[in-house]
């Protein structure tokens, strides 16, 4: 293994070298966090698109149905009713 340059040895033997190492580690962690957030955002967009499609199919089915659909929440407040 080749010997390290003296300037590198001095840099990492001082507080400045430790600070640099800590900053590089923090940068690495920030990049990993950013990648995870991007992946989570992509998954969220996929879920939203899927939900919109499912919701559209639900409304198509209930609006074209010959019977009435009426949904309430737990307090009895009307959430949805088709036109029948």
N, C-alpha and C positions, 0 to 999 in steps of 0.2 A: 504494500500500500504506500503510495507516495506521501511524503511529508507535507503537512499543511503549510501554507504560506504563513509567515510570521504575522502579517497584518491581520489575517483571519483569526489566528490564535489570540491576538490581542483583543480583537473586536468581541469575540465570544467569551473572553475571560473578564470582560468589564461589564458594568451595568448596562451599557449601551447595547452590548451583544445580547444580553438577556431580554432587554426591552424589545429589540428587533425580533428575537425568536418569539416572544409573546405576541407581538403584532402580526407576525406571519401566521401563527397558530390561530389567532382571532380571524384573520382574513380567510383562512381555510375553512373555519367553522361557519363564517358568514356565507361563503359560497355554497357550502353544503345545505345550509338552511334555505338559501335562495332557491336552490334546485328542488328541495322538498316542497317549498311554497308554490313554485311553478307547476309541479306535478299535481299538487292538491287543487290548484286553480283549474287545471285541465280536466281533472276528474269531476270537479264541481260543474263545469260547463257541460260535460257529457251527461251528468245526472239531470241537470236542468233541461237540456234538450230532450232527453228521454221522457221526463215528466210532462213537458209541454205536449209531446206527441200523444202520451197516454191520456192527458186531459182532453185534448181535441177529439180523440176517439170516443171518450166517455160522453162528451157533449153531443157528438154526432149520433151516437146510439140512443141517448135519452130523448133528444129532440125529435128523432124520427120514429120513436116507439109509439104504438097506438095506446099505451097505458101511461098513467101519470106516475111521475117520480117526485117524491117530496122528502127532503132530508133536513133534519134539525140537529142542533148541537145538544149538549147535555142539559142545557137550561130551557130547551124547547124553542129556541130562536131558529127561524127558518134560515137554512144555509143555501138550499137549492131547491127549485121546483121547475119542472119542465112545463111546457105550454099546455099540456093536456089537462 
